[in-house]
Amino acid sequence: MATITYTVTVANSGSGNVYYIDGAANPALTFARGNTYVFNLSDNSNSGHPLAIVLFMAKAWETLLMLQV
């Protein structure tokens, strides 16, 4: 088990605002059972941009959980 911290920022990519996770624009994230995931939203660029996380079942596109922080 591990604690993984992601730093979240928001920047305008030229076609609108985009979330950056650890400097990568809109990356796909993979989560492992038992780990703890921390999303560091302390950067001022996040102001007014609520982060929503949606989890999908593999190959099923069925929404399991949406967490807005």
Secondary structure, 3 states (H helix, E strand, C coil): CCEEEEEEEEEECCCCEEEEECCEECCCCCCCCCCEEEEECCCHHHCCCCCEEEEECCCCCCEEEEEEC
